[in-house]
Amino acid sequence: SVVAPIVPTPSLPAENPAGSRPAGRLFAAVLVLYTLTAYGGIRSPDGEAVYRVAESLALHGSFAVEEELDWRGFGLARGRDGRLYSVFGPLQSLAEAPFVAGANAILGERSDAGGRVPFGPSFHVGDGLPAAVGGERPAAPRPHALRFAASWATVLAAAAGVLVFFRLARRCGGSERSALVAALLYGPAPPCIAPYVS
């Protein structure tokens, strides 16, 4: 008779008896860091294209975008129905849409006149780029406020990404301490995640 060799089963790292306190603390610390360093607006044309889909989803329930970017032909293309659609995948727009809808509900029918933008202006709407370059605030705050709200999807997703990295490091056999150090090096360190938040 043939006897099969006994292969030892690899053991997973022991679970922390205190529960998920280190993971929760890591998430909170990175979330605070990203909140304090986030720009609070949209600076890139691809981010603007993604935002416009989120706005259309939140306000009109459609993936079609109403108007082109200032950079004609970038990020948006005409569909078979003749309407504009983003060339980027829909996931980020879907994540931003609830933030846009919430900000729109809070702002209601407020006029743009006389308001100030208390955060970084978005570059690709109205006078956003000239205002940012000149160190001024744009005249019409509402479009910038909606983009500020949408930018929170990135902050939360980036903090969640650091938490997932920590948990993966633990599952791969790392100690709690080494997984925490690896996650802290991964999250705030360029070029990993931090540039996408700030």
C-alpha positions in Angstrom: 0.0 0.0 0.0 1.0 3.6 -0.7 1.1 6.1 2.2 0.6 9.7 1.3 3.0 12.2 2.9 1.6 14.4 5.6 1.9 18.1 4.6 1.7 20.6 7.4 -1.0 23.2 6.9 0.3 26.8 7.1 -1.0 28.6 10.1 -2.6 32.1 9.8 -1.4 34.8 12.1 -3.1 34.8 15.5 -6.0 37.2 15.7 -5.7 40.2 17.9 -7.7 39.5 21.1 -8.5 43.2 21.3 -10.5 42.9 18.0 -9.9 45.3 15.2 -8.6 48.2 17.2 -5.4 48.6 15.3 -7.2 48.5 12.0 -9.8 51.0 13.1 -7.0 53.3 14.5 -5.1 53.0 11.2 -8.2 53.9 9.2 -8.9 56.9 11.4 -5.3 58.1 11.3 -5.0 57.9 7.6 -8.5 59.4 7.1 -7.4 62.4 9.2 -4.1 62.7 7.3 -5.9 62.6 3.9 -8.6 65.0 5.1 -5.9 67.5 6.2 -3.9 67.2 3.0 -6.7 66.9 0.5 -7.0 69.8 -2.0 -10.8 69.8 -1.9 -11.4 70.3 -5.5 -10.8 68.7 -8.9 -7.6 69.7 -10.7 -7.2 67.2 -13.5 -9.2 67.1 -16.7 -9.8 63.3 -16.3 -11.1 64.0 -12.8 -13.4 66.6 -14.2 -14.7 64.1 -16.8 -15.3 61.5 -14.1 -17.0 64.2 -11.9 -19.4 65.3 -14.8 -20.6 61.7 -15.1 -21.2 61.6 -11.3 -23.1 64.9 -11.5 -25.2 63.6 -14.3 -26.0 60.4 -12.4 -26.8 62.3 -9.2 -29.0 65.0 -10.8 -30.4 63.3 -14.0 -30.0 59.6 -13.5 -27.9 59.3 -16.7 -24.3 58.5 -17.7 -24.5 61.0 -20.5 -22.7 64.3 -19.9 -24.3 67.6 -20.9 -21.3 69.6 -22.0 -17.7 69.1 -23.2 -14.7 70.0 -21.1 -12.6 73.0 -22.0 -10.1 70.6 -23.5 -12.2 69.6 -26.5 -12.0 66.0 -27.3 -10.4 64.9 -24.0 -12.1 62.4 -21.7 -15.5 62.4 -23.4 -16.7 60.9 -26.6 -20.0 60.9 -28.5 -22.0 57.7 -28.2 -24.3 56.2 -30.8 -27.1 58.4 -29.6 -25.0 61.5 -30.2 -24.6 62.3 -26.5 -21.3 62.7 -24.6 -20.0 59.9 -22.4 -16.8 59.5 -20.4 -14.1 57.3 -21.8 -13.2 56.3 -18.2 -14.8 53.5 -16.3 -17.9 54.2 -14.3 -16.9 53.0 -10.8 -15.4 56.3 -9.5 -18.4 58.3 -10.9 -20.8 55.9 -9.2 -18.9 56.3 -5.9 -19.0 60.2 -6.3 -22.6 60.4 -7.2 -24.1 60.1 -3.7 -21.7 62.8 -2.5 -22.9 65.1 -5.3 -26.5 64.3 -4.6 -26.1 65.0 -0.9 -24.3 68.3 -1.5 -27.0 69.3 -4.1 -29.7 68.6 -1.5 -27.9 70.6 1.2 -27.3 73.6 -1.2 -30.8 73.5 -2.5 -31.6 76.5 -4.7 -29.0 78.8 -3.3 -27.7 81.4 -5.6 -24.0 81.6 -6.5 -24.0 85.4 -6.1 -21.8 86.9 -3.4 -20.6 83.6 -2.0 -17.0 82.5 -1.3 -15.4 79.1 -1.8 -13.7 78.1 1.5 -11.6 75.4 -0.2 -9.5 74.9 -3.4 -11.3 75.8 -6.6 -11.7 73.2 -9.2 -9.7 74.0 -12.3 -12.0 73.0 -15.1 -15.2 74.9 -14.2 -15.9 78.6 -14.7 -13.0 80.8 -13.6 -11.5 78.0 -11.4 -8.0 77.8 -12.9 -7.4 81.6 -13.2 -8.7 82.0 -9.7 -6.4 79.2 -8.4 -3.3 80.6 -10.2 -4.1 84.1 -9.0 -4.6 83.0 -5.4 -8.2 84.3 -5.6 -11.6 82.6 -5.0 -14.0 82.0 -7.9 -17.0 84.1 -8.2 -19.6 81.3 -8.4 -19.1 78.8 -5.5 -21.9 76.3 -6.2 -20.1 74.2 -8.9 -16.9 74.2 -6.7 -18.9 73.1 -3.7 -20.4 70.1 -5.6 -16.9 69.1 -6.7 -15.6 69.5 -3.2 -18.3 67.0 -2.0 -17.4 64.6 -4.8 -13.7 64.7 -3.8 -14.6 63.0 -0.5 -15.2 59.7 -2.3 -11.5 59.7 -3.2 -10.5 60.5 0.4 -12.6 57.6 1.8 -11.6 55.2 -0.9 -7.9 55.9 -0.3 -8.2 55.4 3.5 -10.1 52.2 2.9 -7.3 51.1 0.5 -4.7 51.5 3.3 -7.0 49.4 5.5 -7.2 46.6 2.9 -3.5 46.7 2.5 -3.0 46.2 6.2 -5.4 43.3 6.3 -3.7 41.7 3.3 -0.3 42.0 5.0 -1.8 40.3 8.1 -3.3 37.5 6.0 0.0 36.9 4.2 1.6 36.0 7.5 2.9 39.4 8.7 2.7 40.2 12.4 0.4 43.0 13.4 3.3 45.4 13.9 4.9 44.7 10.6 1.6 44.9 8.7 0.9 48.3 10.4 4.4 49.6 9.5 3.9 48.4 5.9 0.5 50.0 5.7 1.8 53.3 7.1 4.6 53.2 4.5 2.2 52.4 1.7 -0.6 55.0 2.5 1.1 58.3 3.0 4.2 57.6 0.8 4.3 58.9 -2.8 3.8 57.5 -5.3 1.4 55.0 -3.8 -1.9 56.6 -2.7 -1.3 60.0 -1.3 -0.9 61.9 -4.6 -4.4 60.8 -5.6 -5.9 62.4 -2.5 -4.0 65.7 -2.2 
